[in-house]
Every structure is written in C-alpha cells, then in structure tokens.
Amino acid sequence: MPVSEALAAHLAAGTTTLCRCWAVVRRDGITLGFTDHDNDLLFEDVLFRADSGLTGQALQQTTGLAVDNGEAMGALRSDAVTEADLVAGRYDDAEVRAWLVNWTDLSQRHLLFRGKIGEVQTGGGGFRAELRGLTESLGQPTGRIFQRHCNARLGDGACGVNLTDPAYAAEAVVIDAGGGQALRLSGLSGYAADWFARGTLDVLSGAGLGLSSMIKSDRPVGVERRIDLWTELRAPMAVGDRVRLKAGCDKRAETCKAKFGNFARFRGFPHIPGEDWLMAVPKSGGSNGGGSLNR
C-alpha cells in the first residue's frame, strides 16, 4: 500500500512528528491498542495507550512472497498485558496491525504491518513477541488428502453440521476442578457416553474465560459427568465456572451417518483400497471372479 500524499509530504519536510501504533485483536475478541508516543491516541475505534511500555523493533518487509516478520517488546502490567494472559495463551495467534502515524494529524498514517503473533517469551518483568506476516500462511500445506477418514473439520463450511444445535452443544457447570485435566460437570444428562470425546470445551466464565481445550473422553458418573482433556487449561478452573462442550467426531463414515446424519457431505473416501488390498494375492479357497472386494 503506497504512502498517502499528505504523509509523504510530512516525511519530506525533514522535521517530523511520527510515532508507531499497534492494535492487537486476541482470539477471544478483546482489542488492545499500544503506542510509543507519550500521549494516548484514538483512531479506527481503538484507543492506543501510551503507558503500556510496548516498543517494536524494525519490521523486515519484502516485495516477494517471503515472510514479513518483526518483534514487539513490552513490560508486563496488571492493566495492560499480563503474564497470566500470556501464559494462558490468550495472545497466541492474535491479529496484529502496526502503523506509522503523524501524531499531530492522525489521518496521516500508514499501515506498516499486518499479521499475527507467533512465539511469545516472558521474563524479567517483560515479554517479547514474534510477529509473523500474512505470507506465513502460504507456507502451510494445502489440498485434499485421499483417505478413508473425512478431512473436513466438524462444523466448518465443508462439513455443514450446526454446532449450535442443542444435540451437539451444551453448557455445563464445573462442580470439581481439582484434577487438572479432569473436570466433573453438572447439566449434561441425556447425552451418551463419549458423545463429546474429540470435541472441544470452551470456558465461559472464571479465570479461564475464552480458553479452549480438546476433550479426550467423557463419561457419566451418576447424574454428573467426568470430562478428561488432552491438555490442561492454562488457567485455574474453579467450582461454579461455566463451560460449553461441543460434540466430537472420529472422522469415520459410520459416525458421520449415525451420529450427525450428514453422510451426503462426508469428505472422505471410505471405499478406497487399503494397503492390505494392494498386497492381496489369489487364494484357492476364496472367490477369484474379479468382482468388487467391497461388499
């Protein structure tokens, strides 16, 4: 994006009034603004705070498809970026935009960088965050895989299952959180055992608000429910916290048909020959008529 004529004229004047501003949009929807100017600034409905202690190193930008990158550094503060939020992963993959701004005329600004936060390190009362440009995603493998199991993600555009349907999502209350990766919940009667296995648990209240984890297994324990998570939530859970559970899918054609009634949109190839078929040889006691092996 070219620099505006007004900002270009300001840069050419020799004496400038410039600062940098950063807007961070976390995955839980919270937007935070930071600036290295000595006063707060407001534009694009974001308040850029001057007392956050955030600074940015020079951005490395290219004109080709190489990844633009950079770093942001700042101080940990109870009213801005906290160590608890960083450790909990609330800034993982957060969207970042960085501007060069004329602080005497905020309409004169230029977007320098847009991307996401990568690796985050904390220590010594501060943090260092890696910034990854938009071209980072171009390095990810894409395309369909020909396999028996479905390659869609449950609830995405290819799958089409409505995960807001009460048959596939439910809210519950934590009644025992002392097990780390194991939780006991109430409010989930009526669902079969392991109905939510391979699904997700989203935290709706408490210290873990906005965090998610994959569900390893779930089973009824009387009128309660025991949920085992693959990874421990990176924030403490307490009795009374509310969570939302979404049903899981093991990607098999049988599950797609019986559990979700969605076989018409199954994105796998359940009849593709496997390795055993490739190694098969004629047997005197079997059928050698050349017919289909899938019966």
N, C-alpha and C positions, 0 to 999 in steps of 0.2 A: 504494500500500500504506500503510495507516494506521500511525502510530507506536504501538508497544506501550504498554500502560498503565504498565508499570514505567519505561520510558524517558521517557514523558510526565511522570510524577511527578518523575523526576530533573530534567528540564528546568524544571519549575515550581518546584523548590526554590530556584532563584536561584544557588546555588553548585554548579557542575557540574565533572565530571571527564571531559571529552569529547576525542576525537581523531578523526582521519579515517584510514581504511584503504582501500587499493586492491589488488585482485587482478587480475593481467594473465595471460591464457592465450594464449600465442603459437600460431601455426598449426602449429608443429612439436610441440605438446603440452606444452611446458615452462610451468609455472605459477610466477609470481613474486609475492611479496607485499611491500607497502610501507606504512609508516605515518608520520605526522608526530609520533607520540608519542616520548618519549625512551627507551622500552624496547620490546623485541620483544614482539609479541602473537601468540597462536595460537588460531584458530578456523576451523571448516569445513575442517580438514585443511590449512590454509595458514599458513605462518609469515610474519608481516608484520614486515619488518625496519625497525628504527628508524634505522639508519645509512645508508640509501640516498640521503638527500638529496632525496627526492621531496616536492614540495608540489603542492597543487591550488588553482586559482582557483575562485571561486564558480561553481556549476553553474546554468545557466539552464534552468529547467524550466517546462513549460506543462501545462495541463489539457486542451488540444485535441490536434490532430494535428500541430501544429508540431514541428519537430525540437528535442529537448533537446540541449544541447551544453555544452561546457566545455573547459578546458585543464588539462594536467598538466605541471609543470616539474620538472626534477631535474638532478642532477650526474652526469656520466659517470664510472663507476667500473669498474675491472677485474673486481671481484667482484659487480657488480650489473648495471646497464645499460651496455653498452659501445658505443662509436661504431661498431665493426666490425659489431655485430649490427644497429644501426640502419641503417647504410649498406647492409647486405646485404638489408634488407627483412624481417627476422625479426619485427619488430613491426608490419608493415603488416597492417591488418585484424584485429589481435589483439583478443580479447574483454576488456572492462574492467568490473569491478564496483567501486563505491565505497560505503562505509558511514560512517555517523556512529556512533561506538562510545563507550560508557562504559567506560573502561579499568580501572575498579575492579570491574566486573561485566560480563564480555564477553557475557553473554546479553542484555544491554540494548544492542541495536544496531538500526540502521535502514538499509535499503538505499536510498541516495540516487540512484544512477545505475547503469544497465546499458546498455552499448553497445559500440562498437568504436573503435579508434584510427584516425584519419584521417591528415592530413598531419603529418609529423614534420620538425622543423628542428633542426639541431645547430650548435654554435659556441660559442666561449669556454669550453670545458670543460663545457658543459651541453647540455640538449636541451629542446625544447618540443613537446608532442604534443597535437594536436587530438582531442577526444573527441566522438564522434557517437552520438546516442541511437538506440534501436531504431526510432523512427519514420522514420529516414533511409531505410530500405529501401522505405517506402511511396511514395517519390518516384520509384522506378525503374519504367520502362515494363514492363508485363507483357502476357501474352496471346500467342496463336499468330499467326504470320505465314504467309499463304498464298503459298507459293513452291515452286519445283521442288525445291530442296535441303531436306534434313532439318533440322529446328530443334531436335532433341534433342542433348544432349551425350553423346559416346561414353562408355558405361558408366553413365549415370545411370538413374533409375527408368523413364523413358520408353523409353530405348534397350534396356537389359537385357543388353548384352554384358558378359561376365565378364572384366574386365581383369586378373584374377589367373591366368587361363588361360595356360600357357606359350606358346600360339600367339600371344598378343597382348601379352605382357610378358616381359622378360628382364633379367637382371643382367649387367653387364659391368665390366671394369676399365680404367681410364684408363692408356694407355701413352704418350700425348703430349698435353700440355695447353698447349703453347706458343702456340697460335693464338688465344687469347681466346674467340671464338665458335666455333672449330673444335676438335674433340676427336678423337683416334684411340683406338679401343677394341678390346679383345680379348674373345672369348667370345660373339660374335654370329653365328657361322657357321650357315648353314641358313635365314636369312631373306632374302627377296627385296629387291632394291634399293628404297629409299624405302618400305620396309614401315613404318618408324617416322616418316616425314615427316608433319607436322601433329600428331604425338603429343607426349608430354611426357618430359622427362628429369628424374629426381629424384636428388639427391645423397644417398648413404647413408653416407658417411664423409668425413673430412677437414675442412678449414676451411669448406667449403660445405655441411656436413651440414644437411639439412632444406630446402635451396633447390631450386627447380624452374625450368625454362625450356622454352619451346616449341621443338620441333625443326623446322627449316626443310627440311633434306634429309639423307638418309643413303645412303651407297653403299659397297659392298665395295671394299677395296683389298687384294687378295691374300686373306690369311686374317684381315685386320684390317677395321675399319670406320671410316669418316670420318663424323662427325656435325657438321653445321652448325646452330647455334642462331640463332633470330631475335634474341634479345637476350643479351648477355654476362652470365654469372652474376656476381653482385655479391660474390663471394668467390673467392680464388685456388684453382685446381684443381692437383693435384699427381699425378705418376705413382704409381699404386697405389691411388688413390681408387676406391671402388666407386660405381656408379650403376645405376639401374633405368630402363629405357626402356619406354614404353607405346606400342602401335601407334596410328597416326593414321588419321583418316577425313576424306575430302574432301566428305562430306555428299551425294554423288550416289547415286541409286538403284542404279546398276550396281555401285558399290563395296560398298554395304550387302549386296547379294545375293551377289556373287562372293567378297568378302574375309571377310565376317563371317557369311554365311548367315542374315541377320537381317531379310530384306525384309518379313516379316509385321509387324514393329514399326517399319517405316520411317515417319518422322514428317513427310515432305514430300508434295508433290503433283506427281509427275513428269510428269503429263499435262495440267497446267494450261496453257491457251493463253498464248503469249508476246506481246510487242509486235509481232513480225512478223505474227502471225496477225490481230491487230486491224487492221493496215494492208493486209491482203490484198484483192485485187480479182480478179474472174473473168478468166481468160486463155483465149484461143481454143484454145491448144494443150494445155490441161490438162483434168482431169476437173471438170465443173461439176454433178455429180449431187447435191450436197448431203450426201454421205457424210462419215464421220469423217476428219479430217486426220491422226489418229494411227494409223498402220498399220504 
